[in-house]
Amino acid sequence: MTRRGTTYRGRFAPSPTGTLHFGSLIAALASYCDARAAGGAWLVRIEDVDEPRSSDQATSAILATLEAYGFEWDGEVVRQSRRGALYDEALERLVAQGEAFACTCTRRELEAGRLGPGGERVYPGTCRDGIASEREARAWRLRVTDEAIAFRDRLQGWHEQRLEREIGDFIIRRADGLFAYQLAVVVDDAAQGITHVVRGADLLASTPRQIWLQRRLGLTTPSYLHHPVAILASGEKLSKQTGAAPLPIDPLPTLLQAWSFLGQREPPARPASVGEFWSWAHRMWTPSDLPPVTMLPSPR
């Protein structure tokens, strides 16, 4: 499914660790409507870089559900598991520039570290100046500074973070050899020419890290919009890990529920079909009507 080229390129990037649920639908709907309202392209990327937790069965189920709910994406579906060479190239470049370093620290060794404002353990810089000869390198981290990384989110407004004091040097390749989300998403967004990222507010705290990586790799920073996410009564984000139910077979009622969750204007009459719903939604999508985020779950 291919559309005429435009200057807007958005994407939806689910992880195939289970079926789509209501929280996934909110993210898909927001990114899809934002792209189509702007006359732009909307891509689907399967974020299966964490291969042990991903499955082909889940990937097939995700794509089938998107089709059943009337989503139409542009171009071929990209899968991170097939893009390791791109991530290797980025890591090699960062190492050559002196930006990335090997780390021997275990999770247990870092448990005593202080907590940053977002609740994450701040890496204390243990290995940034080299590792002891008797220790074996486990992960790769990206060196950061105390420079303020700031951007204006289209919904959340001005957001600023000082990585050194709030996060510390962060992992870009894990101890198990898998590439971290932060590196993979930055490389993929650039490779696919993504201009606008519309995603859940649980990823807002990750954005400064991604901007830092983009700058280190000489990549363009896209526009960001972080929309509200579905929260359980316990305060946890609705997700596969918190037992979210798969999307129902009948799409229309759930699409209308997601549309309402995002604070969008109700259709004057109930749409007669999924196609009629999308025709309305693409014309009437209004990002300024998105409700404010009152609680941000822990970042990815």
C-alpha atoms as an extended CHARMM CRD file, in Angstrom:
* protein
*
       300  EXT
         1         1  MET       CA              0.0000000000        0.0000000000        0.0000000000  PROA      1               0.0000000000
         2         2  THR       CA              1.7940000000        3.1140000000       -1.1870000000  PROA      2               0.0000000000
         3         3  ARG       CA              0.7600000000        6.7470000000       -1.0750000000  PROA      3               0.0000000000
         4         4  ARG       CA              2.0450000000        9.7530000000       -2.9290000000  PROA      4               0.0000000000
         5         5  GLY       CA              5.2350000000       11.0430000000       -1.3450000000  PROA      5               0.0000000000
         6         6  THR       CA              4.7810000000       13.8770000000        1.1730000000  PROA      6               0.0000000000
         7         7  THR       CA              6.9550000000       15.7980000000        3.5750000000  PROA      7               0.0000000000
         8         8  TYR       CA              5.2800000000       14.1490000000        6.5630000000  PROA      8               0.0000000000
         9         9  ARG       CA              6.4140000000       10.6160000000        7.3890000000  PROA      9               0.0000000000
        10        10  GLY       CA              5.0470000000        9.0140000000       10.5300000000  PROA      10              0.0000000000
        11        11  ARG       CA              5.1420000000        5.4760000000       11.8900000000  PROA      11              0.0000000000
        12        12  PHE       CA              3.6620000000        2.9520000000       14.2810000000  PROA      12              0.0000000000
        13        13  ALA       CA              6.2010000000        0.6070000000       15.8360000000  PROA      13              0.0000000000
        14        14  PRO       CA              4.7330000000       -2.2140000000       17.9490000000  PROA      14              0.0000000000
        15        15  SER       CA              6.7820000000       -4.9050000000       19.6710000000  PROA      15              0.0000000000
        16        16  PRO       CA              5.6830000000       -8.4510000000       18.6950000000  PROA      16              0.0000000000
        17        17  THR       CA              5.6270000000       -9.8790000000       22.2040000000  PROA      17              0.0000000000
        18        18  GLY       CA              1.8800000000      -10.4270000000       22.1140000000  PROA      18              0.0000000000
        19        19  THR       CA             -1.3140000000       -9.2580000000       20.4480000000  PROA      19              0.0000000000
        20        20  LEU       CA             -2.4490000000       -5.6520000000       20.0920000000  PROA      20              0.0000000000
        21        21  HSD       CA             -4.5870000000       -4.3240000000       22.9470000000  PROA      21              0.0000000000
        22        22  PHE       CA             -6.4810000000       -1.1120000000       23.6860000000  PROA      22              0.0000000000
        23        23  GLY       CA             -3.3030000000        0.7540000000       24.6490000000  PROA      23              0.0000000000
        24        24  SER       CA             -1.7030000000       -0.2790000000       21.3490000000  PROA      24              0.0000000000
        25        25  LEU       CA             -4.7840000000        0.8930000000       19.4600000000  PROA      25              0.0000000000
        26        26  ILE       CA             -4.5590000000        4.3440000000       21.0270000000  PROA      26              0.0000000000
        27        27  ALA       CA             -0.9690000000        4.6900000000       19.7790000000  PROA      27              0.0000000000
        28        28  ALA       CA             -1.7960000000        3.3460000000       16.3240000000  PROA      28              0.0000000000
        29        29  LEU       CA             -4.8540000000        5.5550000000       15.9460000000  PROA      29              0.0000000000
        30        30  ALA       CA             -3.0910000000        8.7420000000       17.0740000000  PROA      30              0.0000000000
        31        31  SER       CA             -0.0870000000        8.2540000000       14.7940000000  PROA      31              0.0000000000
        32        32  TYR       CA             -2.2430000000        7.1690000000       11.8480000000  PROA      32              0.0000000000
        33        33  CYS       CA             -4.6790000000       10.0760000000       12.0890000000  PROA      33              0.0000000000
        34        34  ASP       CA             -1.8890000000       12.6050000000       12.5890000000  PROA      34              0.0000000000
        35        35  ALA       CA             -0.1730000000       11.3820000000        9.4310000000  PROA      35              0.0000000000
        36        36  ARG       CA             -3.2640000000       11.1790000000        7.2690000000  PROA      36              0.0000000000
        37        37  ALA       CA             -4.6630000000       14.5300000000        8.4640000000  PROA      37              0.0000000000
        38        38  ALA       CA             -1.3970000000       16.0710000000        7.2420000000  PROA      38              0.0000000000
        39        39  GLY       CA             -1.5870000000       14.2140000000        3.9250000000  PROA      39              0.0000000000
        40        40  GLY       CA              1.4460000000       12.2440000000        4.9790000000  PROA      40              0.0000000000
        41        41  ALA       CA              2.7940000000        8.7110000000        4.8400000000  PROA      41              0.0000000000
        42        42  TRP       CA              2.3080000000        6.2340000000        7.6890000000  PROA      42              0.0000000000
        43        43  LEU       CA              4.7310000000        3.3410000000        8.0780000000  PROA      43              0.0000000000
        44        44  VAL       CA              4.6120000000        0.2070000000       10.2030000000  PROA      44              0.0000000000
        45        45  ARG       CA              7.8110000000       -1.0450000000       11.8200000000  PROA      45              0.0000000000
        46        46  ILE       CA              7.9830000000       -4.2310000000       13.8780000000  PROA      46              0.0000000000
        47        47  GLU       CA             10.3120000000       -3.5760000000       16.8050000000  PROA      47              0.0000000000
        48        48  ASP       CA             11.5790000000       -7.1170000000       17.3200000000  PROA      48              0.0000000000
        49        49  VAL       CA             15.1520000000       -6.2030000000       18.1830000000  PROA      49              0.0000000000
        50        50  ASP       CA             14.5780000000       -8.1360000000       21.4340000000  PROA      50              0.0000000000
        51        51  GLU       CA             14.3790000000      -11.4080000000       19.5220000000  PROA      51              0.0000000000
        52        52  PRO       CA             14.0520000000      -13.8000000000       22.5160000000  PROA      52              0.0000000000
        53        53  ARG       CA             10.8110000000      -12.0440000000       23.5450000000  PROA      53              0.0000000000
        54        54  SER       CA              9.4430000000      -11.6150000000       20.0050000000  PROA      54              0.0000000000
        55        55  SER       CA              7.6560000000      -14.1030000000       17.7820000000  PROA      55              0.0000000000
        56        56  ASP       CA              6.6350000000      -14.3970000000       14.1490000000  PROA      56              0.0000000000
        57        57  GLN       CA              3.1950000000      -15.4730000000       15.3230000000  PROA      57              0.0000000000
        58        58  ALA       CA              2.7320000000      -12.2020000000       17.2150000000  PROA      58              0.0000000000
        59        59  THR       CA              3.9600000000      -10.2220000000       14.2010000000  PROA      59              0.0000000000
        60        60  SER       CA              1.4050000000      -11.9020000000       11.9550000000  PROA      60              0.0000000000
        61        61  ALA       CA             -1.3460000000      -11.3010000000       14.5100000000  PROA      61              0.0000000000
        62        62  ILE       CA             -0.4480000000       -7.6100000000       14.8250000000  PROA      62              0.0000000000
        63        63  LEU       CA             -0.5400000000       -7.0260000000       11.0720000000  PROA      63              0.0000000000
        64        64  ALA       CA             -3.7860000000       -8.9680000000       10.6990000000  PROA      64              0.0000000000
        65        65  THR       CA             -5.4070000000       -6.9110000000       13.4600000000  PROA      65              0.0000000000
        66        66  LEU       CA             -4.2760000000       -3.6340000000       11.9170000000  PROA      66              0.0000000000
        67        67  GLU       CA             -5.8080000000       -4.6830000000        8.5990000000  PROA      67              0.0000000000
        68        68  ALA       CA             -9.0410000000       -5.8110000000       10.2790000000  PROA      68              0.0000000000
        69        69  TYR       CA             -9.2960000000       -2.4160000000       11.9910000000  PROA      69              0.0000000000
        70        70  GLY       CA             -8.9150000000       -0.6160000000        8.6730000000  PROA      70              0.0000000000
        71        71  PHE       CA             -5.3500000000        0.7000000000        8.9820000000  PROA      71              0.0000000000
        72        72  GLU       CA             -3.5190000000        1.1090000000        5.6690000000  PROA      72              0.0000000000
        73        73  TRP       CA              0.2270000000        1.5790000000        5.8230000000  PROA      73              0.0000000000
        74        74  ASP       CA              2.6920000000        2.7610000000        3.2080000000  PROA      74              0.0000000000
        75        75  GLY       CA              5.4730000000        0.6170000000        1.8040000000  PROA      75              0.0000000000
        76        76  GLU       CA              6.7890000000       -2.6360000000        3.2070000000  PROA      76              0.0000000000
        77        77  VAL       CA              6.7480000000       -3.4980000000        6.8790000000  PROA      77              0.0000000000
        78        78  VAL       CA             10.2450000000       -3.0930000000        8.3460000000  PROA      78              0.0000000000
        79        79  ARG       CA             11.5120000000       -5.5350000000       10.9930000000  PROA      79              0.0000000000
        80        80  GLN       CA             14.3150000000       -4.5650000000       13.3340000000  PROA      80              0.0000000000
        81        81  SER       CA             15.5840000000       -8.1350000000       13.5600000000  PROA      81              0.0000000000
        82        82  ARG       CA             16.7790000000       -7.8000000000        9.9640000000  PROA      82              0.0000000000
        83        83  ARG       CA             18.6100000000       -4.5050000000       10.4840000000  PROA      83              0.0000000000
        84        84  GLY       CA             21.4870000000       -5.5530000000       12.7270000000  PROA      84              0.0000000000
        85        85  ALA       CA             24.1000000000       -4.3330000000       10.2350000000  PROA      85              0.0000000000
        86        86  LEU       CA             22.7730000000       -0.7830000000       10.5230000000  PROA      86              0.0000000000
        87        87  TYR       CA             22.9740000000       -0.8900000000       14.3130000000  PROA      87              0.0000000000
        88        88  ASP       CA             26.4820000000       -2.3710000000       14.1830000000  PROA      88              0.0000000000
        89        89  GLU       CA             27.5710000000        0.4560000000       11.9060000000  PROA      89              0.0000000000
        90        90  ALA       CA             26.1630000000        3.0770000000       14.2670000000  PROA      90              0.0000000000
        91        91  LEU       CA             27.8480000000        1.4940000000       17.2940000000  PROA      91              0.0000000000
        92        92  GLU       CA             31.1810000000        1.2690000000       15.4850000000  PROA      92              0.0000000000
        93        93  ARG       CA             30.9360000000        4.9370000000       14.5890000000  PROA      93              0.0000000000
        94        94  LEU       CA             30.2010000000        5.9310000000       18.1800000000  PROA      94              0.0000000000
        95        95  VAL       CA             33.1230000000        3.8590000000       19.4460000000  PROA      95              0.0000000000
        96        96  ALA       CA             35.4690000000        5.3710000000       16.8450000000  PROA      96              0.0000000000
        97        97  GLN       CA             34.3720000000        8.8590000000       17.9280000000  PROA      97              0.0000000000
        98        98  GLY       CA             35.0670000000        8.0630000000       21.5690000000  PROA      98              0.0000000000
        99        99  GLU       CA             31.3640000000        8.4500000000       22.3720000000  PROA      99              0.0000000000
       100       100  ALA       CA             30.6950000000        4.8250000000       23.3970000000  PROA      100             0.0000000000
       101       101  PHE       CA             32.5640000000        2.6780000000       25.9060000000  PROA      101             0.0000000000
       102       102  ALA       CA             32.4810000000       -0.8700000000       27.2160000000  PROA      102             0.0000000000
       103       103  CYS       CA             30.9410000000       -1.4520000000       30.6460000000  PROA      103             0.0000000000
       104       104  THR       CA             31.4900000000       -4.3550000000       33.0480000000  PROA      104             0.0000000000
       105       105  CYS       CA             28.8790000000       -3.3750000000       35.6280000000  PROA      105             0.0000000000
       106       106  THR       CA             26.2240000000       -5.8900000000       36.5940000000  PROA      106             0.0000000000
       107       107  ARG       CA             22.6590000000       -5.0050000000       37.5060000000  PROA      107             0.0000000000
       108       108  ARG       CA             23.3710000000       -5.9220000000       41.1220000000  PROA      108             0.0000000000
       109       109  GLU       CA             26.4060000000       -3.6280000000       41.2530000000  PROA      109             0.0000000000
       110       110  LEU       CA             24.2950000000       -0.7110000000       40.1000000000  PROA      110             0.0000000000
       111       111  GLU       CA             21.3750000000       -1.3000000000       42.4690000000  PROA      111             0.0000000000
       112       112  ALA       CA             22.9600000000        0.9180000000       45.1100000000  PROA      112             0.0000000000
       113       113  GLY       CA             23.1070000000        3.8920000000       42.7520000000  PROA      113             0.0000000000
       114       114  ARG       CA             20.9630000000        6.9500000000       43.3560000000  PROA      114             0.0000000000
       115       115  LEU       CA             17.5940000000        7.3630000000       41.6940000000  PROA      115             0.0000000000
       116       116  GLY       CA             17.0490000000       10.1180000000       39.1550000000  PROA      116             0.0000000000
       117       117  PRO       CA             13.9130000000       12.3150000000       39.0270000000  PROA      117             0.0000000000
       118       118  GLY       CA             12.1740000000        9.7860000000       36.7750000000  PROA      118             0.0000000000
       119       119  GLY       CA             12.8410000000        6.8460000000       39.0730000000  PROA      119             0.0000000000
       120       120  GLU       CA             15.7060000000        5.3260000000       37.0610000000  PROA      120             0.0000000000
       121       121  ARG       CA             19.0630000000        4.4070000000       38.5540000000  PROA      121             0.0000000000
       122       122  VAL       CA             21.6390000000        6.9900000000       37.5030000000  PROA      122             0.0000000000
       123       123  TYR       CA             24.7570000000        5.3340000000       36.0940000000  PROA      123             0.0000000000
       124       124  PRO       CA             27.6970000000        6.5650000000       38.2370000000  PROA      124             0.0000000000
       125       125  GLY       CA             30.2830000000        6.5110000000       35.4300000000  PROA      125             0.0000000000
       126       126  THR       CA             32.1450000000        3.4900000000       36.7900000000  PROA      126             0.0000000000
       127       127  CYS       CA             33.6020000000        2.3330000000       33.4590000000  PROA      127             0.0000000000
       128       128  ARG       CA             33.6700000000        5.5100000000       31.3960000000  PROA      128             0.0000000000
       129       129  ASP       CA             37.4370000000        5.9210000000       31.8720000000  PROA      129             0.0000000000
       130       130  GLY       CA             38.2940000000        2.2720000000       31.2080000000  PROA      130             0.0000000000
       131       131  ILE       CA             37.7260000000       -1.1460000000       32.7360000000  PROA      131             0.0000000000
       132       132  ALA       CA             39.9340000000       -3.2370000000       34.9750000000  PROA      132             0.0000000000
       133       133  SER       CA             41.9480000000       -5.8840000000       33.1120000000  PROA      133             0.0000000000
       134       134  GLU       CA             40.4260000000       -8.7170000000       35.1480000000  PROA      134             0.0000000000
       135       135  ARG       CA             36.8570000000       -7.6550000000       34.3010000000  PROA      135             0.0000000000
       136       136  GLU       CA             34.9990000000       -8.6700000000       31.1400000000  PROA      136             0.0000000000
       137       137  ALA       CA             33.0640000000       -6.1190000000       29.1120000000  PROA      137             0.0000000000
       138       138  ARG       CA             29.3190000000       -6.7590000000       29.2190000000  PROA      138             0.0000000000
       139       139  ALA       CA             27.4280000000       -3.8640000000       27.6690000000  PROA      139             0.0000000000
       140       140  TRP       CA             28.1890000000       -0.7340000000       25.6690000000  PROA      140             0.0000000000
       141       141  ARG       CA             27.1750000000        2.6720000000       26.9800000000  PROA      141             0.0000000000
       142       142  LEU       CA             26.9540000000        6.1040000000       25.3970000000  PROA      142             0.0000000000
       143       143  ARG       CA             28.8800000000        8.8750000000       27.1080000000  PROA      143             0.0000000000
       144       144  VAL       CA             26.7540000000       11.8930000000       28.1110000000  PROA      144             0.0000000000
       145       145  THR       CA             27.4080000000       15.3500000000       29.5690000000  PROA      145             0.0000000000
       146       146  ASP       CA             25.5280000000       17.7880000000       31.7820000000  PROA      146             0.0000000000
       147       147  GLU       CA             24.3520000000       19.7510000000       28.7420000000  PROA      147             0.0000000000
       148       148  ALA       CA             20.6190000000       20.5110000000       28.8080000000  PROA      148             0.0000000000
       149       149  ILE       CA             18.8050000000       18.5180000000       26.1230000000  PROA      149             0.0000000000
       150       150  ALA       CA             15.5570000000       20.3120000000       25.3730000000  PROA      150             0.0000000000
       151       151  PHE       CA             12.7400000000       20.0400000000       22.8600000000  PROA      151             0.0000000000
       152       152  ARG       CA              9.1640000000       21.2340000000       22.4710000000  PROA      152             0.0000000000
       153       153  ASP       CA              6.6380000000       18.4220000000       22.3990000000  PROA      153             0.0000000000
       154       154  ARG       CA              3.5660000000       19.2470000000       20.3230000000  PROA      154             0.0000000000
       155       155  LEU       CA              1.2740000000       18.3550000000       23.2410000000  PROA      155             0.0000000000
       156       156  GLN       CA              3.4180000000       18.3520000000       26.3760000000  PROA      156             0.0000000000
       157       157  GLY       CA              5.2390000000       21.5970000000       25.5990000000  PROA      157             0.0000000000
       158       158  TRP       CA              8.8060000000       22.3690000000       26.6420000000  PROA      158             0.0000000000
       159       159  HSD       CA             10.7290000000       19.4200000000       28.0310000000  PROA      159             0.0000000000
       160       160  GLU       CA             14.3190000000       19.4920000000       29.2550000000  PROA      160             0.0000000000
       161       161  GLN       CA             16.6740000000       16.9320000000       30.7410000000  PROA      161             0.0000000000
       162       162  ARG       CA             20.2890000000       16.8960000000       31.8750000000  PROA      162             0.0000000000
       163       163  LEU       CA             21.3720000000       13.3790000000       31.0810000000  PROA      163             0.0000000000
       164       164  GLU       CA             24.5020000000       13.2050000000       33.2240000000  PROA      164             0.0000000000
       165       165  ARG       CA             22.6960000000       14.0350000000       36.4600000000  PROA      165             0.0000000000
       166       166  GLU       CA             19.3000000000       12.4460000000       35.6520000000  PROA      166             0.0000000000
       167       167  ILE       CA             20.2210000000        9.2900000000       33.6660000000  PROA      167             0.0000000000
       168       168  GLY       CA             23.9620000000        8.8840000000       33.3370000000  PROA      168             0.0000000000
       169       169  ASP       CA             25.7950000000        7.1500000000       30.4820000000  PROA      169             0.0000000000
       170       170  PHE       CA             23.1040000000        4.8790000000       29.0700000000  PROA      170             0.0000000000
       171       171  ILE       CA             23.1950000000        1.4540000000       27.4530000000  PROA      171             0.0000000000
       172       172  ILE       CA             23.0910000000        1.1700000000       23.6690000000  PROA      172             0.0000000000
       173       173  ARG       CA             24.0730000000       -2.5040000000       23.4490000000  PROA      173             0.0000000000
       174       174  ARG       CA             23.0140000000       -4.8470000000       26.1960000000  PROA      174             0.0000000000
       175       175  ALA       CA             25.0490000000       -7.4550000000       28.0430000000  PROA      175             0.0000000000
       176       176  ASP       CA             23.2410000000      -10.1980000000       26.0930000000  PROA      176             0.0000000000
       177       177  GLY       CA             24.5010000000       -8.7170000000       22.8210000000  PROA      177             0.0000000000
       178       178  LEU       CA             21.1480000000       -7.2740000000       21.7550000000  PROA      178             0.0000000000
       179       179  PHE       CA             20.9350000000       -3.6390000000       20.7280000000  PROA      179             0.0000000000
       180       180  ALA       CA             19.0450000000       -1.3750000000       23.0930000000  PROA      180             0.0000000000
       181       181  TYR       CA             15.7920000000        0.2880000000       22.0980000000  PROA      181             0.0000000000
       182       182  GLN       CA             17.3390000000        3.7710000000       22.2310000000  PROA      182             0.0000000000
       183       183  LEU       CA             19.9120000000        3.0260000000       19.5280000000  PROA      183             0.0000000000
       184       184  ALA       CA             17.6360000000        0.9450000000       17.3020000000  PROA      184             0.0000000000
       185       185  VAL       CA             14.8030000000        3.4670000000       17.2520000000  PROA      185             0.0000000000
       186       186  VAL       CA             17.1100000000        6.3620000000       16.4020000000  PROA      186             0.0000000000
       187       187  VAL       CA             18.8010000000        4.4900000000       13.5590000000  PROA      187             0.0000000000
       188       188  ASP       CA             15.4830000000        3.2530000000       12.1690000000  PROA      188             0.0000000000
       189       189  ASP       CA             13.7060000000        6.6060000000       12.3140000000  PROA      189             0.0000000000
       190       190  ALA       CA             16.5760000000        8.1960000000       10.4090000000  PROA      190             0.0000000000
       191       191  ALA       CA             16.8410000000        5.3780000000        7.8570000000  PROA      191             0.0000000000
       192       192  GLN       CA             13.1030000000        5.5630000000        7.1610000000  PROA      192             0.0000000000
       193       193  GLY       CA             13.0650000000        9.3460000000        6.9300000000  PROA      193             0.0000000000
       194       194  ILE       CA             10.6010000000        9.7440000000        9.8080000000  PROA      194             0.0000000000
       195       195  THR       CA              9.7070000000       13.4130000000       10.2800000000  PROA      195             0.0000000000
       196       196  HSD       CA              7.0120000000       13.1070000000       12.9560000000  PROA      196             0.0000000000
       197       197  VAL       CA              6.9240000000       10.7220000000       15.9150000000  PROA      197             0.0000000000
       198       198  VAL       CA              3.5370000000       10.3230000000       17.6270000000  PROA      198             0.0000000000
       199       199  ARG       CA              3.6700000000        7.8850000000       20.5490000000  PROA      199             0.0000000000
       200       200  GLY       CA              2.6520000000        7.3420000000       24.1650000000  PROA      200             0.0000000000
       201       201  ALA       CA              3.6980000000        9.6570000000       26.9740000000  PROA      201             0.0000000000
       202       202  ASP       CA              5.4670000000        6.7540000000       28.6920000000  PROA      202             0.0000000000
       203       203  LEU       CA              8.2880000000        7.3380000000       26.1860000000  PROA      203             0.0000000000
       204       204  LEU       CA              8.5950000000       11.0820000000       26.8160000000  PROA      204             0.0000000000
       205       205  ALA       CA             11.5050000000       10.5900000000       29.2370000000  PROA      205             0.0000000000
       206       206  SER       CA             13.4010000000        8.5850000000       26.5970000000  PROA      206             0.0000000000
       207       207  THR       CA             13.3030000000       11.3670000000       24.0170000000  PROA      207             0.0000000000
       208       208  PRO       CA             16.2700000000       13.4190000000       25.3170000000  PROA      208             0.0000000000
       209       209  ARG       CA             18.4270000000       10.2790000000       25.1090000000  PROA      209             0.0000000000
       210       210  GLN       CA             17.3350000000        9.7810000000       21.5270000000  PROA      210             0.0000000000
       211       211  ILE       CA             18.0360000000       13.4060000000       20.6750000000  PROA      211             0.0000000000
       212       212  TRP       CA             21.5000000000       13.0510000000       22.2140000000  PROA      212             0.0000000000
       213       213  LEU       CA             22.1120000000        9.9760000000       20.0610000000  PROA      213             0.0000000000
       214       214  GLN       CA             20.8300000000       11.7550000000       16.9540000000  PROA      214             0.0000000000
       215       215  ARG       CA             23.3160000000       14.5600000000       17.5380000000  PROA      215             0.0000000000
       216       216  ARG       CA             26.1960000000       12.1420000000       18.0770000000  PROA      216             0.0000000000
       217       217  LEU       CA             25.3400000000       10.4050000000       14.7900000000  PROA      217             0.0000000000
       218       218  GLY       CA             24.6580000000       13.5960000000       12.8410000000  PROA      218             0.0000000000
       219       219  LEU       CA             20.9850000000       12.7460000000       12.3290000000  PROA      219             0.0000000000
       220       220  THR       CA             17.9460000000       15.0130000000       12.0750000000  PROA      220             0.0000000000
       221       221  THR       CA             15.6130000000       15.2380000000       15.0630000000  PROA      221             0.0000000000
       222       222  PRO       CA             11.9570000000       14.6520000000       14.1460000000  PROA      222             0.0000000000
       223       223  SER       CA              8.9490000000       16.4340000000       15.6190000000  PROA      223             0.0000000000
       224       224  TYR       CA              7.5230000000       14.7110000000       18.7010000000  PROA      224             0.0000000000
       225       225  LEU       CA              4.0190000000       14.3620000000       20.1230000000  PROA      225             0.0000000000
       226       226  HSD       CA              3.5160000000       12.2180000000       23.2230000000  PROA      226             0.0000000000
       227       227  HSD       CA             -0.1530000000       11.4330000000       23.7620000000  PROA      227             0.0000000000
       228       228  PRO       CA             -1.9270000000       10.1120000000       26.8900000000  PROA      228             0.0000000000
       229       229  VAL       CA             -1.7580000000        6.3970000000       27.5550000000  PROA      229             0.0000000000
       230       230  ALA       CA             -4.3210000000        4.0860000000       29.1380000000  PROA      230             0.0000000000
       231       231  ILE       CA             -3.6280000000        3.6710000000       32.8470000000  PROA      231             0.0000000000
       232       232  LEU       CA             -4.9660000000        0.9550000000       35.1670000000  PROA      232             0.0000000000
       233       233  ALA       CA             -6.4740000000        1.7600000000       38.5540000000  PROA      233             0.0000000000
       234       234  SER       CA             -3.1550000000        0.6350000000       40.0670000000  PROA      234             0.0000000000
       235       235  GLY       CA             -1.3920000000        3.4570000000       38.2160000000  PROA      235             0.0000000000
       236       236  GLU       CA              0.3890000000        1.0710000000       35.8510000000  PROA      236             0.0000000000
       237       237  LYS       CA              0.2790000000        1.4950000000       32.0990000000  PROA      237             0.0000000000
       238       238  LEU       CA             -2.1260000000       -0.8470000000       30.3100000000  PROA      238             0.0000000000
       239       239  SER       CA              0.1810000000       -3.2750000000       28.5280000000  PROA      239             0.0000000000
       240       240  LYS       CA              0.8010000000       -6.9130000000       27.7230000000  PROA      240             0.0000000000
       241       241  GLN       CA              2.8300000000       -7.1470000000       30.9450000000  PROA      241             0.0000000000
       242       242  THR       CA             -0.1340000000       -5.9260000000       33.0020000000  PROA      242             0.0000000000
       243       243  GLY       CA             -2.5680000000       -8.3710000000       31.4200000000  PROA      243             0.0000000000
       244       244  ALA       CA             -4.1930000000       -6.2260000000       28.7400000000  PROA      244             0.0000000000
       245       245  ALA       CA             -6.8060000000       -8.1570000000       26.7620000000  PROA      245             0.0000000000
       246       246  PRO       CA             -6.4480000000       -8.5850000000       22.9800000000  PROA      246             0.0000000000
       247       247  LEU       CA             -8.5150000000       -6.2400000000       20.8240000000  PROA      247             0.0000000000
       248       248  PRO       CA            -12.0800000000       -7.4460000000       20.1170000000  PROA      248             0.0000000000
       249       249  ILE       CA            -12.9640000000       -8.9140000000       16.7420000000  PROA      249             0.0000000000
       250       250  ASP       CA            -15.5440000000       -6.1700000000       16.0490000000  PROA      250             0.0000000000
       251       251  PRO       CA            -13.4260000000       -3.0640000000       15.2750000000  PROA      251             0.0000000000
       252       252  LEU       CA            -15.8810000000       -0.1850000000       15.1670000000  PROA      252             0.0000000000
       253       253  PRO       CA            -16.9310000000        0.0800000000       18.8490000000  PROA      253             0.0000000000
       254       254  THR       CA            -13.3150000000       -0.1090000000       19.9910000000  PROA      254             0.0000000000
       255       255  LEU       CA            -12.1520000000        2.4590000000       17.4340000000  PROA      255             0.0000000000
       256       256  LEU       CA            -14.8310000000        4.8400000000       18.6880000000  PROA      256             0.0000000000
       257       257  GLN       CA            -13.7410000000        4.1790000000       22.2760000000  PROA      257             0.0000000000
       258       258  ALA       CA            -10.1020000000        4.9510000000       21.4290000000  PROA      258             0.0000000000
       259       259  TRP       CA            -11.1590000000        8.0820000000       19.5290000000  PROA      259             0.0000000000
       260       260  SER       CA            -13.0850000000        9.2670000000       22.5950000000  PROA      260             0.0000000000
       261       261  PHE       CA            -10.1800000000        8.4120000000       24.9160000000  PROA      261             0.0000000000
       262       262  LEU       CA             -8.0340000000       10.8040000000       22.8820000000  PROA      262             0.0000000000
       263       263  GLY       CA            -10.5090000000       13.6230000000       23.4280000000  PROA      263             0.0000000000
       264       264  GLN       CA            -11.5780000000       13.9240000000       19.8110000000  PROA      264             0.0000000000
       265       265  ARG       CA            -14.9120000000       15.3290000000       18.6310000000  PROA      265             0.0000000000
       266       266  GLU       CA            -17.6600000000       12.7310000000       18.3830000000  PROA      266             0.0000000000
       267       267  PRO       CA            -19.1290000000       12.0460000000       14.9150000000  PROA      267             0.0000000000
       268       268  PRO       CA            -22.5980000000       13.6210000000       14.4340000000  PROA      268             0.0000000000
       269       269  ALA       CA            -23.9670000000       10.1050000000       13.8910000000  PROA      269             0.0000000000
       270       270  ARG       CA            -22.5180000000        6.6830000000       14.5520000000  PROA      270             0.0000000000
       271       271  PRO       CA            -20.4200000000        5.6560000000       11.5130000000  PROA      271             0.0000000000
       272       272  ALA       CA            -21.9980000000        2.8500000000        9.5020000000  PROA      272             0.0000000000
       273       273  SER       CA            -18.6660000000        1.1480000000        8.8570000000  PROA      273             0.0000000000
       274       274  VAL       CA            -14.9790000000        1.1660000000        9.7180000000  PROA      274             0.0000000000
       275       275  GLY       CA            -14.2750000000        2.9310000000        6.4200000000  PROA      275             0.0000000000
       276       276  GLU       CA            -16.7420000000        5.6820000000        7.2960000000  PROA      276             0.0000000000
       277       277  PHE       CA            -15.1110000000        6.0690000000       10.7000000000  PROA      277             0.0000000000
       278       278  TRP       CA            -11.6660000000        6.5500000000        9.1600000000  PROA      278             0.0000000000
       279       279  SER       CA            -13.0000000000        9.0540000000        6.6300000000  PROA      279             0.0000000000
       280       280  TRP       CA            -14.3390000000       11.1100000000        9.5440000000  PROA      280             0.0000000000
       281       281  ALA       CA            -11.2960000000       10.6140000000       11.7610000000  PROA      281             0.0000000000
       282       282  HSD       CA             -8.7480000000       11.6780000000        9.1520000000  PROA      282             0.0000000000
       283       283  ARG       CA            -10.6720000000       14.8860000000        8.4580000000  PROA      283             0.0000000000
       284       284  MET       CA            -11.4920000000       15.7770000000       12.0560000000  PROA      284             0.0000000000
       285       285  TRP       CA             -8.2900000000       14.8230000000       13.8800000000  PROA      285             0.0000000000
       286       286  THR       CA             -7.3730000000       17.7280000000       16.1880000000  PROA      286             0.0000000000
       287       287  PRO       CA             -4.1590000000       17.2590000000       18.2100000000  PROA      287             0.0000000000
       288       288  SER       CA             -4.9180000000       20.3470000000       20.3200000000  PROA      288             0.0000000000
       289       289  ASP       CA             -7.9560000000       18.4920000000       21.7330000000  PROA      289             0.0000000000
       290       290  LEU       CA             -5.8240000000       15.6860000000       23.1620000000  PROA      290             0.0000000000
       291       291  PRO       CA             -6.2500000000       15.5690000000       26.9480000000  PROA      291             0.0000000000
       292       292  PRO       CA             -3.2730000000       16.5190000000       29.1230000000  PROA      292             0.0000000000
       293       293  VAL       CA             -1.1420000000       13.8030000000       30.6300000000  PROA      293             0.0000000000
       294       294  THR       CA             -1.5760000000       13.8200000000       34.3930000000  PROA      294             0.0000000000
       295       295  MET       CA              0.6260000000       10.8200000000       35.1300000000  PROA      295             0.0000000000
       296       296  LEU       CA              3.6390000000        9.5630000000       33.2340000000  PROA      296             0.0000000000
       297       297  PRO       CA              4.5100000000        5.8730000000       33.6930000000  PROA      297             0.0000000000
       298       298  SER       CA              8.1270000000        4.8000000000       34.0080000000  PROA      298             0.0000000000
       299       299  PRO       CA             10.1080000000        5.1990000000       30.7550000000  PROA      299             0.0000000000
       300       300  ARG       CA             10.9490000000        2.2500000000       28.5530000000  PROA      300             0.0000000000
